[in-house]
Amino acid sequence: MQILLASNNSKKLAELQRIVADNEALAGRGDVEIIGTADAPAYDEPVEDGRTFSDNALIKARAGARNTGLVTIADDSGLAVDELAGMPGVLSARWCGEHGNDAANNELLLAQLADVPDERRSCAFVSVCALVTPDGQEHVVEGRWEGQLLCSPRGENGFGYDPLFVPDAEIERAGSIAQARSSAQLSPEEKNAASHRGKALAQLVPVLVDLLD
């Protein structure tokens, strides 16, 4: 079975492929292949005009299933900053006004929080993943990764707001935010085990097992 991840983001695709490969119930099975939109029949990408992560994830997953005939998984995710009443939220990828400009998004967010003290820099990465089958089954799950925002980038791995985000678990482990690793300093395996997207995608594994069986 081919399963479509409705995304052009190669890092998200690799993340889902690693989660499937690392899962005992799916590892080693030759009957499941995760592909991205580049390897699927071409179709016009839908407009992501939903007001919530769930809205946008379902818009993308429904479009993929409808146009390719494949079981489709789609993720909509972003950073929710408490001091900004949950923003950037669904606007995370285009917070600066230009879609996908990570450096500009990070710079703007830092500027908006420049005078906010450490004790009010709490935030969470949020991921909502939707799985839609060609016959209309729909499953929606959410994962959250709680943490704090740094005052400057730290680390070279990951993407998006990873260099600004320090997981609460890392702060607890290190004893202080100054010594803690950002999510851009974690290995892919560590990030998969703890991240919002990893938590959400892991909840879809039982659904995939049922579909394969």
N, CA and C of each residue as an Amber inpcrd file, in Angstrom:
protein
   639
   0.8440000  -1.2040000   0.0000000   0.0000000   0.0000000   0.0000000
   0.8740000   1.2460000   0.0000000   0.5950000   2.1370000  -0.9190000
   1.2370000   3.4470000  -0.8940000   0.3760000   4.3920000  -0.0610000
   1.0490000   5.1360000   0.7890000   0.3760000   6.1370000   1.6160000
   0.9820000   7.4830000   1.2900000   0.1420000   8.4240000   0.9670000
   0.6090000   9.7510000   0.5710000   0.7000000  10.6750000   1.7630000
   1.8420000  11.3140000   1.9260000   1.9540000  12.4530000   2.8280000
   1.7720000  13.6910000   1.9720000   0.6760000  14.4000000   2.1700000
   0.3360000  15.5400000   1.3190000   1.1850000  16.7410000   1.7000000
   2.4500000  16.6810000   1.3060000   3.3830000  17.7560000   1.6220000
   4.5330000  17.7240000   0.6310000   5.0490000  18.9050000   0.3170000
   6.2680000  19.0240000  -0.4780000   7.5020000  19.1530000   0.4040000
   7.3020000  19.0830000   1.7220000   8.3950000  19.2760000   2.6610000
   9.1390000  17.9560000   2.8470000  10.3540000  17.8850000   2.3150000
  11.1230000  16.6460000   2.3650000  11.4650000  16.2490000   3.7950000
  11.6020000  17.2340000   4.6950000  11.9410000  16.9160000   6.0810000
  10.7500000  16.2810000   6.7990000   9.5400000  16.7580000   6.5120000
   8.3520000  16.1220000   7.0910000   8.2020000  14.6940000   6.5690000
   8.4650000  14.4980000   5.2690000   8.3740000  13.1660000   4.6830000
   9.3710000  12.2190000   5.3440000  10.6030000  12.6870000   5.4950000
  11.6210000  11.8520000   6.1320000  11.2460000  11.5250000   7.5720000
  10.6220000  12.4830000   8.2550000  10.2140000  12.2770000   9.6390000
   9.1610000  11.1740000   9.7260000   8.1470000  11.2070000   8.8620000
   7.1120000  10.1850000   8.8680000   7.6940000   8.8300000   8.4640000
   8.5820000   8.8210000   7.4870000   9.2010000   7.5630000   7.0660000
  10.0040000   6.9430000   8.2070000  10.7010000   7.7790000   8.9870000
  11.4660000   7.2600000  10.1200000  10.5380000   6.7000000  11.1910000
   9.4240000   7.3920000  11.4520000   8.4810000   6.9190000  12.4630000
   7.9150000   5.5550000  12.0730000   7.5630000   5.3900000  10.8000000
   7.0490000   4.1060000  10.3250000   8.1310000   3.0310000  10.4330000
   9.3610000   3.3740000  10.0480000  10.4580000   2.4070000  10.0840000
  10.7950000   1.9850000  11.5090000  10.6190000   2.8970000  12.4600000
  10.9720000   2.6180000  13.8470000   9.8500000   1.9340000  14.6220000
   8.6640000   1.8490000  14.0470000   7.5300000   1.2740000  14.7610000
   7.5120000  -0.2440000  14.5830000   7.4240000  -0.9700000  15.6930000
   7.5010000  -2.4260000  15.6540000   6.3840000  -3.0410000  14.8180000
   5.2110000  -2.4340000  14.8510000   4.0710000  -3.0020000  14.1340000
   4.1670000  -2.8030000  12.6240000   4.9860000  -1.8450000  12.1920000
   5.0800000  -1.5340000  10.7690000   6.4530000  -1.8310000  10.1800000
   7.4870000  -1.8550000  11.0310000   8.8530000  -2.0310000  10.5440000
   9.0010000  -3.3640000   9.8210000   9.6800000  -3.3120000   8.7140000
   9.9660000  -4.5350000   7.9760000   8.8540000  -5.0080000   7.0740000
   7.7030000  -4.3740000   7.1260000   6.6150000  -4.7800000   6.2420000
   6.8560000  -4.2340000   4.8510000   6.7690000  -5.0850000   3.8930000
   6.9930000  -4.6490000   2.5170000   5.7430000  -4.1210000   1.8600000
   4.6380000  -4.0780000   2.6120000   3.3660000  -3.6880000   2.0020000
   2.9690000  -2.2560000   2.3170000   3.9050000  -1.4370000   2.8190000
   3.6020000  -0.0350000   3.0820000   4.7550000   0.8340000   2.5970000
   4.4210000   1.8480000   1.8490000   5.4060000   2.7930000   1.3310000
   4.8540000   4.2030000   1.5130000   5.6230000   5.0540000   2.1790000
   5.2150000   6.4430000   2.3780000   5.8360000   7.2850000   1.2710000
   5.0000000   7.9900000   0.5320000   5.4980000   8.8470000  -0.5360000
   5.0220000  10.2770000  -0.3150000   5.7310000  11.2200000  -0.9240000
   5.3340000  12.6190000  -0.8850000   4.6320000  13.0100000  -2.1710000
   4.1830000  14.2330000  -2.2380000   3.4220000  14.6780000  -3.4160000
   4.2570000  14.6540000  -4.6880000   5.5760000  14.7620000  -4.5690000
   6.4290000  14.7440000  -5.7580000   6.3680000  13.4000000  -6.4720000
   6.0380000  12.3240000  -5.7360000   5.9930000  10.9870000  -6.3190000
   4.5670000  10.4860000  -6.5320000   3.5960000  11.3450000  -6.3260000
   2.1890000  10.9790000  -6.4990000   1.6420000  11.6160000  -7.7720000
   0.5070000  11.1280000  -8.2760000  -0.1310000  11.7980000  -9.4190000
  -0.3370000  13.2820000  -9.1200000  -0.0170000  14.1190000 -10.0790000
  -0.0730000  15.5670000  -9.8650000  -1.5210000  16.0420000  -9.7040000
  -1.6920000  17.0010000  -8.8140000  -2.9990000  17.6440000  -8.6470000
  -2.7730000  19.0410000  -8.0820000  -3.7510000  19.9040000  -8.2700000
  -3.6510000  21.2660000  -7.7610000  -3.7770000  21.2550000  -6.2410000
  -2.8310000  21.8790000  -5.5820000  -2.8650000  21.9250000  -4.1280000
  -4.0240000  22.8110000  -3.6680000  -4.7370000  22.4020000  -2.6400000
  -5.8750000  23.1900000  -2.1640000  -5.4120000  24.4310000  -1.4130000
  -6.2910000  25.3950000  -1.3200000  -6.0210000  26.5990000  -0.5440000
  -6.2160000  26.2710000   0.9350000  -5.2200000  26.5390000   1.7370000
  -5.3010000  26.2780000   3.1740000  -5.9070000  27.5030000   3.8670000
  -7.2240000  27.5790000   3.8280000  -7.9050000  28.7610000   4.3570000
  -8.6890000  28.4490000   5.6370000  -8.3380000  27.3550000   6.2920000
  -9.0060000  27.0160000   7.5370000  -8.5770000  27.9280000   8.6760000
  -9.4050000  27.9840000   9.7110000  -9.1020000  28.8290000  10.8660000
  -8.3320000  28.0710000  11.9380000  -8.2750000  26.7480000  11.8220000
  -7.6000000  25.9380000  12.8280000  -6.6460000  24.9590000  12.1470000
  -5.7640000  24.3690000  12.9510000  -4.8770000  23.3330000  12.4290000
  -5.6920000  22.1630000  11.8750000  -6.7560000  21.7840000  12.5770000
  -7.5900000  20.6680000  12.1220000  -8.2180000  20.9620000  10.7720000
  -8.7280000  22.1760000  10.6160000  -9.3360000  22.5640000   9.3330000
  -8.3550000  22.3710000   8.1880000  -7.1520000  22.8920000   8.3450000
  -6.1650000  22.8480000   7.2650000  -5.6530000  21.4370000   7.0120000
  -5.4580000  20.6590000   8.0720000  -5.0040000  19.2820000   7.8860000
  -6.0310000  18.4810000   7.0900000  -7.3050000  18.6540000   7.4050000
  -8.3560000  17.9370000   6.6880000  -8.4880000  18.4250000   5.2460000
  -8.3400000  19.7100000   5.0260000  -8.3870000  20.2380000   3.6490000
  -7.3360000  19.5430000   2.7930000  -6.1300000  19.4300000   3.3050000
  -5.0290000  18.8290000   2.5470000  -5.1970000  17.3180000   2.3920000
  -5.6040000  16.6440000   3.4580000  -5.7540000  15.1970000   3.3790000
  -6.9030000  14.7970000   2.4580000  -8.0090000  15.5150000   2.5340000
  -9.1450000  15.2170000   1.6590000  -8.7710000  15.4120000   0.1970000
  -8.0430000  16.4890000  -0.0960000  -7.6480000  16.7570000  -1.4820000
  -6.7330000  15.6610000  -2.0060000  -5.7960000  15.2160000  -1.1700000
  -4.8880000  14.1610000  -1.5980000  -5.6100000  12.8680000  -1.8830000
  -6.4990000  12.4600000  -0.9800000  -7.2400000  11.2080000  -1.1730000
  -8.1480000  11.2830000  -2.3900000  -8.8020000  12.4210000  -2.5670000
  -9.7470000  12.5900000  -3.6730000  -9.0400000  12.5690000  -5.0250000
  -7.8650000  13.1940000  -5.1040000  -7.1940000  13.3550000  -6.3920000
  -6.2510000  12.2180000  -6.7540000  -5.7900000  11.4570000  -5.7750000
  -4.8300000  10.3830000  -6.0730000  -5.3890000   8.9910000  -5.8400000
  -6.4710000   8.8840000  -5.0950000  -6.9920000   7.5770000  -4.7630000
  -6.1750000   6.8430000  -3.7220000  -5.2650000   7.5700000  -3.0360000
  -4.3990000   6.9780000  -2.0220000  -4.8500000   7.3770000  -0.6180000
  -4.6310000   6.4960000   0.3310000  -4.7600000   6.9070000   1.7240000
  -3.7980000   8.0640000   1.9450000  -4.2950000   9.1520000   2.5020000
  -3.4930000  10.3790000   2.5840000  -3.4110000  10.8810000   4.0160000
  -2.1960000  11.2330000   4.4020000  -1.9440000  11.8720000   5.6860000
  -1.5010000  13.3030000   5.4250000  -2.0490000  14.2260000   6.1710000
  -1.6290000  15.6270000   6.0500000  -1.4620000  16.2050000   7.4470000
  -0.4810000  17.0430000   7.5730000  -0.1730000  17.6770000   8.8540000
  -0.3320000  19.1820000   8.7130000  -0.8960000  19.7980000   9.7230000
  -0.8260000  21.2530000   9.8240000  -0.3040000  21.5560000  11.2160000
   0.7170000  22.3400000  11.2720000   1.3820000  22.5390000  12.5550000
   1.9120000  23.9540000  12.6500000   2.2560000  24.3170000  13.8700000
   2.7900000  25.6520000  14.0820000   3.1540000  25.8630000  15.5330000
   3.5900000  27.0540000  15.7990000   4.0170000  27.4340000  17.1360000
   2.9470000  28.2930000  17.7900000   2.5260000  27.9090000  18.9770000
   1.5420000  28.6750000  19.7370000   2.2440000  29.3150000  20.9270000
   2.3450000  30.6410000  20.9210000   3.0480000  31.3870000  21.9680000
   2.0180000  31.9740000  22.9230000   2.1420000  31.6430000  24.1920000
   1.1530000  32.0910000  25.1760000   1.0620000  33.6090000  25.2370000
   2.1850000  34.2880000  25.1980000   2.2050000  35.7550000  25.2940000
   1.4990000  36.4080000  24.1090000   1.4120000  35.6810000  22.9790000
   0.7480000  36.2010000  21.7800000  -0.6220000  35.5630000  21.5800000
  -1.2180000  35.0930000  22.6690000  -2.5690000  34.5110000  22.6330000
  -2.6690000  33.3580000  21.6360000  -1.6090000  32.5440000  21.5650000
  -1.6210000  31.3680000  20.7120000  -1.1060000  31.5740000  19.3080000
  -0.7380000  32.7810000  18.9590000  -0.1570000  33.0520000  17.6500000
   1.3490000  32.7620000  17.7100000   2.0030000  32.5340000  16.5850000
   1.5370000  32.5960000  15.2010000   0.4970000  31.5450000  14.8060000
   0.4470000  30.4090000  15.5080000  -0.5870000  29.4250000  15.2260000
  -0.6050000  28.9740000  13.7800000  -1.7940000  28.9890000  13.1710000
  -1.9300000  28.5210000  11.7840000  -1.1810000  29.4210000  10.8090000
  -0.7530000  30.5920000  11.2600000  -0.0010000  31.5140000  10.4000000
   1.5110000  31.3480000  10.5620000   1.9470000  30.3120000  11.2640000
   3.3610000  30.1720000  11.6060000   4.2820000  30.1990000  10.3880000
   3.9120000  29.5040000   9.3240000   4.7920000  29.4090000   8.1570000
   4.8830000  30.7180000   7.3800000   3.9220000  31.6220000   7.6050000
   3.9250000  32.8890000   6.8560000   3.7760000  34.0820000   7.7970000
   4.3120000  33.9520000   8.9970000   4.1720000  34.9930000  10.0120000
   4.7590000  36.3180000   9.5440000   5.8270000  36.2620000   8.7710000
   6.4800000  37.4820000   8.2900000   5.7990000  38.0480000   7.0490000
   4.8050000  37.3350000   6.5150000   4.1270000  37.7730000   5.3000000
   4.6010000  37.0570000   4.0640000   5.6310000  36.2340000   4.1970000
   6.1710000  35.4660000   3.0720000   6.2140000  33.9990000   3.4890000
   5.5750000  33.1480000   2.7350000   5.4570000  31.7450000   3.1290000
   6.8150000  31.0370000   3.1040000   7.1300000  30.3650000   4.2140000
   8.3050000  29.5060000   4.2620000   9.6320000  30.1880000   4.4740000
   9.6360000  31.4760000   4.7990000  10.8970000  32.1830000   5.0560000
  11.2240000  32.0350000   6.5430000  11.8990000  30.9410000   6.8930000
  12.1380000  30.6290000   8.2990000  12.9060000  31.7350000   9.0120000
  13.9450000  32.2410000   8.3660000  14.7840000  33.2560000   9.0070000
  13.9780000  34.5120000   9.3220000  13.1460000  34.9500000   8.3680000
  12.3430000  36.1570000   8.5800000  11.2640000  35.9180000   9.6320000
  10.6700000  34.7330000   9.6350000   9.6660000  34.4110000  10.6550000
  10.2750000  34.4550000  12.0490000  11.4430000  33.8490000  12.1910000
  12.1180000  33.8340000  13.4910000  12.4990000  35.2420000  13.9370000
  13.0030000  36.0290000  13.0040000  13.4220000  37.3950000  13.3240000
  12.2380000  38.2320000  13.7960000  11.0980000  38.1130000  13.1100000
   9.9160000  38.8810000  13.4940000   9.4160000  38.4470000  14.8690000
   9.3640000  37.1510000  15.1050000   8.8860000  36.6670000  16.3980000
   9.7770000  37.1530000  17.5350000  11.0770000  37.1000000  17.3330000
  11.9950000  37.5870000  18.3570000  11.7900000  39.0740000  18.6260000
  11.5650000  39.8320000  17.5780000  11.3400000  41.2720000  17.7420000
  10.0590000  41.5390000  18.5250000   9.0110000  40.7620000  18.2530000
   7.7390000  40.9670000  18.9410000   7.8290000  40.6180000  20.4280000
   8.7570000  39.7450000  20.7770000   8.8930000  39.3020000  22.1640000
  10.1500000  39.8600000  22.8270000  10.7230000  40.8730000  22.2280000
  12.0130000  41.3830000  22.7070000  11.9750000  41.8150000  24.1660000
  10.8770000  42.3530000  24.6200000  10.7870000  42.8610000  25.9950000
  10.0480000  41.9080000  26.9380000   9.7980000  40.7050000  26.4880000
   9.0590000  39.7330000  27.3110000  10.0520000  38.9390000  28.1530000
   9.8960000  38.9190000  29.4700000  10.8400000  38.2000000  30.3340000
  10.7270000  36.6890000  30.1820000  11.7420000  35.9860000  30.6360000
  11.8090000  34.5340000  30.4770000  10.5850000  33.8190000  31.0260000
  10.0800000  34.2900000  32.1640000   8.9700000  33.5860000  32.8000000
   7.6620000  33.6900000  32.0150000   7.6370000  34.5520000  30.9800000
   6.4250000  34.6760000  30.1570000   6.6830000  34.2580000  28.7090000
   7.7010000  33.4290000  28.4860000   8.0340000  33.0080000  27.1240000
   7.6190000  31.5460000  26.8670000   6.5910000  31.0940000  27.5740000
   6.1140000  29.7300000  27.3780000   5.3990000  29.6040000  26.0330000
   5.4770000  28.4040000  25.4720000   4.8960000  28.1700000  24.1500000
   4.7540000  26.6650000  23.9350000   4.2040000  26.2990000  22.8210000
   4.1040000  24.8860000  22.4600000   4.0740000  24.7600000  20.9510000
   4.7820000  23.7610000  20.4490000   4.5890000  23.3360000  19.0820000
   3.3410000  22.4600000  19.0520000   2.4750000  22.7180000  18.0910000
   1.2280000  21.9590000  17.9510000   1.1760000  21.3580000  16.5530000
   0.8290000  20.0880000  16.4930000   0.6540000  19.4220000  15.2010000
  -0.6740000  18.6900000  15.1980000  -1.4580000  18.9290000  14.1770000
  -2.6700000  18.1490000  13.9480000  -2.4660000  17.3640000  12.6570000
  -2.6200000  16.0530000  12.7360000  -2.4840000  15.1950000  11.5710000
  -3.8350000  14.5810000  11.2380000  -4.1760000  14.6260000   9.9770000
  -5.4150000  14.0230000   9.4960000  -5.0770000  12.8860000   8.5450000
  -5.7720000  11.7740000   8.6880000  -5.6640000  10.6580000   7.7500000
  -7.0250000  10.4670000   7.1100000  -7.0480000  10.4860000   5.7770000
  -8.2940000  10.3420000   5.0310000  -8.1120000   9.2300000   4.0080000
  -9.0690000   8.3260000   3.9360000  -9.0260000   7.2470000   2.9570000
  -9.8950000   7.6030000   1.7550000  -9.6420000   6.9820000   0.6090000
 -10.4580000   7.2820000  -0.5710000 -11.9420000   6.9900000  -0.3770000
 -12.2860000   6.0680000   0.5560000 -13.6990000   5.7790000   0.7770000
 -14.3290000   6.6600000   1.8450000 -13.5840000   7.6770000   2.3100000
 -14.1770000   8.6850000   3.1800000 -13.9340000   8.5450000   4.6640000
 -13.1560000   7.5550000   5.0930000 -12.8200000   7.4820000   6.5150000
 -11.8930000   8.6490000   6.8840000 -12.1170000   9.2250000   8.0550000
 -11.2870000  10.3510000   8.4970000 -10.8780000  10.1680000   9.9520000
  -9.6010000  10.4020000  10.2050000  -9.0530000  10.3260000  11.5600000
  -8.2200000  11.5850000  11.7870000  -8.4440000  12.2470000  12.9110000
  -7.7240000  13.4730000  13.2360000  -7.1190000  13.3380000  14.6300000
  -5.8280000  13.6170000  14.7470000  -5.1290000  13.5030000  16.0360000
  -4.2780000  14.7500000  16.2490000  -3.9500000  15.0160000  17.5170000
  -3.1530000  16.1950000  17.8460000  -2.0000000  15.8230000  18.7650000
  -0.8610000  16.4440000  18.5220000   0.2900000  16.3040000  19.3990000
   0.8000000  17.6720000  19.8150000   1.2560000  17.7800000  21.0630000
   1.7850000  19.0400000  21.5780000   3.1660000  18.8060000  22.1770000
   4.0260000  19.8050000  22.0240000   5.3800000  19.7640000  22.5740000
   5.5890000  21.0720000  23.3240000   5.5290000  20.9980000  24.6360000
   5.5960000  22.2040000  25.4610000   7.0430000  22.6620000  25.6490000
   7.2190000  23.9880000  25.7380000   8.5650000  24.4990000  25.9250000
   8.6100000  25.9960000  26.1750000   9.7950000  26.5540000  25.9410000
  10.0550000  27.9760000  26.1510000  10.7620000  28.5400000  24.9210000
  10.5610000  29.8330000  24.6970000  11.2270000  30.5000000  23.5820000
  12.5280000  31.1430000  24.0290000  13.5660000  30.9430000  23.2280000
  14.8440000  31.5940000  23.4760000  14.8010000  33.0440000  23.0060000
  15.8450000  33.7830000  23.3350000  15.9740000  35.1740000  22.8780000
  16.8400000  35.2810000  21.6280000  17.4600000  34.1710000  21.2250000
  18.2550000  34.1300000  19.9990000  18.3410000  32.6820000  19.5440000
  18.5670000  32.4430000  18.2470000  18.5880000  31.0700000  17.7330000
  19.7150000  30.2490000  18.3530000  19.4560000  28.9360000  18.4460000
  20.4460000  28.0160000  18.9990000  20.3290000  26.6820000  18.2650000
  21.3740000  26.2760000  17.5400000  21.3670000  24.9930000  16.8410000
  21.1730000  25.1240000  15.3490000  21.5900000  24.0840000  14.6280000
  21.5720000  24.1170000  13.1650000  20.6570000  23.0660000  12.5490000
  20.1000000  22.1690000  13.3410000  19.2470000  21.1200000  12.7940000
  17.8010000  21.5990000  12.7160000  16.9490000  20.7370000  12.1900000
  15.5310000  21.0540000  12.1600000  15.1880000  22.1230000  11.1470000
  14.0450000  22.7460000  11.3440000  13.5610000  23.7810000  10.4360000
  12.5210000  24.6060000  11.1630000  12.0160000  25.6460000  10.4980000
  10.9950000  26.4920000  11.1170000  11.5200000  27.1830000  12.3620000
  10.7580000  27.0710000  13.4440000  11.1010000  27.7390000  14.7000000
  11.9660000  26.8700000  15.6200000  12.4550000  25.7510000  15.1170000
  13.2570000  24.8490000  15.9580000  14.4070000  25.5490000  16.6910000
  15.1480000  26.4690000  16.0430000  16.2750000  27.0960000  16.7540000
  15.8630000  27.9950000  17.9280000  14.5850000  28.3480000  18.0040000
  14.1110000  29.2290000  19.0830000  13.3950000  28.4700000  20.1980000
  13.1500000  27.1950000  20.0010000  12.2980000  26.4230000  20.9060000
  13.1250000  25.4850000  21.7710000  12.9730000  25.6040000  23.0740000
  13.6240000  24.6910000  24.0140000  12.5420000  23.8790000  24.7200000
  12.5280000  22.5560000  24.5300000  11.5120000  21.7330000  25.1860000
  11.6340000  21.7860000  26.7070000  10.5030000  21.7510000  27.3870000
  10.5150000  21.7580000  28.8500000  11.3450000  20.5980000  29.4040000
  11.2740000  19.4410000  28.7500000  12.0260000  18.2820000  29.2310000
  13.5280000  18.5290000  29.1780000  13.9760000  19.2920000  28.1800000
  15.4020000  19.6020000  28.0770000  15.8280000  20.5820000  29.1700000
  14.9550000  21.5350000  29.4910000  15.2560000  22.4820000  30.5690000
  15.3530000  21.7340000  31.8950000  14.4320000  20.8170000  32.1250000
  14.4570000  20.0270000  33.3570000  15.7190000  19.1710000  33.4310000
  16.0980000  18.5840000  32.3020000  17.2890000  17.7260000  32.2810000
  18.5560000  18.5240000  32.5360000  18.6490000  19.7180000  31.9120000
  19.8640000  20.5220000  32.0150000  19.9240000  21.3550000  33.2840000
  18.7680000  21.6250000  33.8830000  18.7270000  22.4190000  35.0950000
  18.4970000  23.8890000  34.8710000  18.6110000  24.3390000  33.6210000
  18.3590000  25.7470000  33.2870000  18.1820000  25.8650000  31.7850000
  17.4910000  26.9340000  31.3760000  17.2940000  27.1370000  29.9390000
  18.6130000  27.5020000  29.2560000  19.5280000  28.1150000  29.9990000
  20.8170000  28.5060000  29.4220000  21.6300000  27.2930000  28.9930000
  21.4740000  26.1740000  29.7030000  22.2410000  24.9730000  29.4000000
  21.4530000  23.9590000  28.5640000  20.1860000  24.2230000  28.3510000
  19.3340000  23.2570000  27.6590000  19.5170000  23.3260000  26.1470000
  19.2620000  22.2150000  25.4950000  19.3290000  22.1630000  24.0360000
  18.0070000  22.6080000  23.4180000  18.1030000  23.3360000  22.3200000
  16.9150000  23.6660000  21.5440000  16.5320000  22.4520000  20.6970000
  15.3420000  22.4900000  20.1020000  14.9540000  21.3690000  19.2460000
  15.8200000  21.2930000  17.9960000  16.5260000  22.3870000  17.6620000
  17.4550000  22.3760000  16.5360000  18.8070000  21.7710000  16.9040000
  18.9540000  21.3610000  18.1520000  20.1810000  20.6900000  18.5880000
  19.9580000  19.2160000  18.8860000  18.7270000  18.7570000  18.7440000
  18.4100000  17.3550000  18.9800000  18.6840000  16.5350000  17.7270000
  18.9860000  15.2640000  17.9180000  19.1260000  14.3640000  16.7790000
  17.7450000  14.0770000  16.2040000  17.6650000  13.6260000  14.9450000
  16.3610000  13.2840000  14.3850000  15.6090000  12.2570000  15.2310000
  16.3380000  11.2940000  15.7880000  15.7030000  10.2650000  16.6030000
  15.1250000  10.8540000  17.8870000  15.8720000  11.7590000  18.5140000
  15.3850000  12.3970000  19.7330000  14.1650000  13.2540000  19.4420000
  14.1910000  13.9630000  18.3350000  13.0670000  14.8250000  17.9830000
  11.8270000  13.9930000  17.6750000  11.9870000  12.9000000  16.9290000
  10.8480000  12.0440000  16.6160000  10.1680000  11.5300000  17.8720000
  10.9830000  11.1920000  18.8790000  10.4540000  10.5950000  20.1010000
   9.6870000  11.5980000  20.9520000   9.9930000  12.8880000  20.8080000
   9.4270000  13.8940000  21.7050000   8.5460000  14.9250000  21.0250000
   8.7000000  15.1190000  19.7210000   8.0940000  16.2770000  19.0750000
   6.5900000  16.1710000  18.9170000   5.9810000  17.3110000  18.6850000
   4.5480000  17.4150000  18.4430000   4.1210000  16.5580000  17.2590000
   4.8660000  16.6500000  16.1590000   4.5010000  15.8830000  14.9640000
   4.7150000  14.3960000  15.2010000   5.8110000  14.0570000  15.8690000
   6.0410000  12.6520000  16.1890000   4.9320000  12.0800000  17.0540000
   4.4790000  12.8580000  18.0500000   3.3940000  12.4050000  18.9300000
   2.0930000  12.2270000  18.1430000   1.8070000  13.1650000  17.2450000
   0.5770000  13.0670000  16.4620000   0.6460000  11.8940000  15.4860000
   1.7530000  11.7860000  14.7490000   1.8710000  10.7150000  13.7670000
   1.8490000   9.3420000  14.4220000   2.4420000   9.2400000  15.6080000
   2.4600000   7.9510000  16.3060000   1.0380000   7.4890000  16.6170000
   0.1190000   8.4310000  16.8300000  -1.2730000   8.0720000  17.1110000
  -1.9800000   7.4970000  15.8900000  -1.4060000   7.7390000  14.6940000
  -2.0070000   7.2100000  13.4740000  -1.5020000   5.8180000  13.1300000
  -0.4590000   5.3590000  13.8140000   0.1090000   4.0430000  13.4970000
  -0.9290000   2.9350000  13.6540000  -1.7200000   2.8900000  14.7470000
  -2.7430000   1.8390000  14.8420000  -3.7540000   1.8800000  13.6860000
  -4.0530000   3.0870000  13.2150000  -4.9700000   3.2130000  12.0770000
  -4.3370000   2.5970000  10.8420000  -3.0530000   2.8650000  10.6190000
  -2.3500000   2.3020000   9.4680000  -2.2920000   0.7830000   9.5630000
  -2.0300000   0.2670000  10.7560000  -1.9830000  -1.1850000  10.9360000
  -3.3260000  -1.8130000  10.5740000  -4.4200000  -1.1880000  11.0230000
  -5.7610000  -1.7120000  10.7130000  -6.0160000  -1.6930000   9.2120000
  -5.5940000  -0.6060000   8.5520000  -5.8060000  -0.5180000   7.1030000
  -5.0130000  -1.5760000   6.3610000  -3.8040000  -1.8370000   6.8190000
  -2.9510000  -2.8260000   6.1570000  -3.4500000  -4.2450000   6.3900000
  -4.0350000  -4.4640000   7.5670000  -4.5360000  -5.8090000   7.8770000
  -5.8930000  -6.0730000   7.2520000
